[in-house]
Amino acid sequence: MLNMTTTTNNDKRVIVTKRRVTIFMHPSITKQARAQAIIEDLSLTRLVEKALLKYLPKETVIKAVIPPRDSSLI
């Protein structure tokens, strides 16, 4: 993990922990994302984070899968 120091609007220093992720995308999507990040004056990282936050649900619940009972054992 990488610790990054960022500055908030109040000039307070905040330590933010981020993890490097490698993804493979179609070159045209990458090009469009980079261009949009420039237009919005964001880093590509921040643009992707914003997009994922919009897309993902507030909470992800992973439920355990219970295998079906073997009826021959009953």
C-alpha positions as CSV (number, residue, x, y, z in Angstrom):
1,M,0.0,0.0,0.0
2,L,1.1,3.5,-0.7
3,N,0.5,6.4,1.7
4,M,-0.1,9.7,0.0
5,T,-0.3,13.2,1.5
6,T,-2.9,15.4,0.1
7,T,-4.1,19.0,0.9
8,T,-7.7,19.8,1.7
9,N,-9.4,23.1,1.1
10,N,-8.5,24.2,4.6
11,D,-4.7,23.6,4.0
12,K,-4.8,20.7,6.5
13,R,-2.6,17.8,5.6
14,V,-4.4,14.4,5.4
15,I,-2.8,11.0,5.0
16,V,-4.7,8.9,2.4
17,T,-3.9,5.2,1.9
18,K,-4.3,4.0,-1.7
19,R,-3.5,0.7,-3.3
20,R,-2.0,0.5,-6.8
21,V,-4.3,-1.5,-9.2
22,T,-3.5,-2.6,-12.8
23,I,-6.4,-2.9,-15.2
24,F,-6.5,-3.6,-18.9
25,M,-8.9,-1.4,-21.0
26,H,-9.5,-0.8,-24.6
27,P,-7.2,2.0,-25.8
28,S,-10.1,4.2,-26.9
29,I,-11.7,4.1,-23.4
30,T,-8.3,5.0,-21.9
31,K,-7.9,7.9,-24.4
32,Q,-11.4,9.2,-23.6
33,A,-10.9,8.9,-19.9
34,R,-7.6,10.8,-20.0
35,A,-9.2,13.6,-22.0
36,Q,-12.2,13.8,-19.7
37,A,-9.8,14.0,-16.7
38,I,-8.1,16.9,-18.3
39,I,-11.4,18.7,-19.0
40,E,-12.5,18.2,-15.4
41,D,-9.0,19.1,-14.1
42,L,-8.7,15.7,-12.3
43,S,-6.2,13.0,-12.2
44,L,-7.1,9.9,-14.1
45,T,-7.1,8.1,-10.7
46,R,-9.7,10.5,-9.3
47,L,-11.8,10.3,-12.4
48,V,-11.9,6.5,-12.2
49,E,-12.6,6.6,-8.4
50,K,-15.5,9.0,-9.0
51,A,-16.9,6.8,-11.8
52,L,-16.7,3.7,-9.6
53,L,-18.3,5.4,-6.6
54,K,-21.2,6.4,-8.8
55,Y,-21.5,2.9,-10.2
56,L,-21.0,0.7,-7.1
57,P,-23.7,0.3,-4.4
58,K,-23.2,2.0,-1.0
59,E,-22.5,-1.4,0.5
60,T,-21.7,-4.8,-1.0
61,V,-22.8,-7.8,0.9
62,I,-21.4,-11.2,0.0
63,K,-23.6,-14.0,1.2
64,A,-22.3,-17.5,1.9
65,V,-23.5,-20.1,-0.6
66,I,-25.0,-23.0,1.2
67,P,-24.7,-26.2,-0.8
68,P,-27.9,-28.2,-1.4
69,R,-28.5,-31.1,0.9
70,D,-27.9,-34.5,-0.4
71,S,-31.4,-36.1,-0.3
72,S,-29.9,-39.6,-0.1
73,L,-28.5,-38.8,3.4
74,I,-32.0,-38.0,4.9
